[in-house]
Amino acid sequence: MSSFYTGAEGCPYPTPATSVQVRNGSGGGLVLLQDTQLIETLAHFNRERIPERVVHAKAAGAYGEFECTHDCTDITSASFLNTVGKKSDVLLRISTVGPERGSADTCRDVHGWGMKIYTDEGNQDFVCNNIPVFFVRDPIKFPSLNRSHKRHPQTNLADSDMFWDFHLGNPEGIHALMHLFNDRGTPASLRNINAYSGHTYKFTKEDGSFKYIKLHLKAQDGVKNFTAEAATKIAGENPDFHTQDLFEAIEQGNFPKWDVFVQVMDPKEAETYKWNIFDMTKVWPHKDFPLRQIGRLTLNRNPQNYFTDIEQAAFSPSTMVPGIAPSADPILQARMFAYPDAARYRLGVNYQQLPTNRSKAPVYAPFQRDGFMNFTDNYGADPNYLNSSLKPTTFKAAGKVSTTITEHEKWVGEVSSFTSQIGPEDFEQATALWHVLGQQEGHQERFVNNLAGHLSGAKNATIRSRVYEYFSYVDKDLAARLRQVTEAKVAA
């Protein structure tokens, strides 16, 4: 790096604090367009913001490493999991979902978890949340879900009527709502949250066999949460509390750690399980599918520059190494398109070439070239079409690459139109979670107060009454308590 100031093209200039002007004796002057650096400075300033993420806009991030801690070769051929003690570099970005970049870290929200593992066979991305379930199971609802959690199109304000109107019309999200409004909706630190894939993936082997899996990351220091009152207070005092907490912990050598587990299901078990294993509104009970440790994640290095390392980072569940493959999970299938498409919009078609996204394994993709902001030699004279005899290129055997199609896809079913239906099973896990909350003193009361605090903002009395009925399917006592506390807040 030069020790003196230059323009972006490398030409030196004396000082960035002057402009070229025609001056008169009374101290006035006219700025000249020949001042190239003034023009460049203003033009770049107008363009230095890239589009904000539609969701997950506010985030903290850091680098670290993933270490394989247990033998996984019986369930996957993934190279980064093939040797106990093997380490791979990692980039992690933890975000809120609904609010904008300038919002408070401690607002009640789901927290997203974008993790990029730079393996020796390419990048492996996992895009998780800090709750194990999702609000919908049909991807056609995904944009509407996010809009309902954002700002009203007229007032540009968060709107409780809009929020609850969506969820009343899509009641399969009750289990996710139970997670959002309990204590875990307001984490005390990003170092003390768990993360869950939610999605069902496949772990595959070179012989074509596979297992269905769900990913779990558990904070070694345990889960810690704020009360709603503490979270609100801190939002006013330090909106960047979580970002600062994570940065300072790593800076001081207090490296956060998570144990990484999978739940493993045999394809034959999937065929007869009591509900659809690809439904993101359901968890797999641990008593049926216990956790099996595969690794450990440690964050040990802060970004050198937030924009280049974290803001330009792009994660997608479609980024998979050999040994990991998608399942027939409908939300996963849709996200495998939506996330790279969002990155192309925000960062450009060659976003994979940016240092934070670039694979540490060799890349040869001559069919993906040209486009805005190509930072490579663009494969020189290499052919950009298939089966060229001018530069023959080998391909890895089918078993050595990510196997996305297996015989089990035939079990999933035939192509048809589908509308998600609601049944009693959609409330079972929410009811179970309500009883779990009752095992910790005061948690049910805080949950009701959290719900009532949000619901009391709904001005439409019919919507409020429908919400009470909605929660009566979880537990009648819960619904009664919710009605009492909410209406008292409305009347106050």
PyMOL commands that set and color helices and strands:
alter all, ss='L'
color gray80, all
select helices_A, chain A and resi 36-45+79-81+139-148+160-169+171-180+183-185+190-192+228-237+241-251+267-272+306-311+330-347+351-353+398-400+409-412+425-437+443-455+461-472+476-491
alter helices_A, ss='H'
color red, helices_A
select strands_A, chain A and resi 21-23+29-31+59-68+87-96+111-119+122-129+195-196+201-204+210-219+257-265+291-301+324-326
alter strands_A, ss='S'
color yellow, strands_A
deselect
rebuild
show_as cartoon
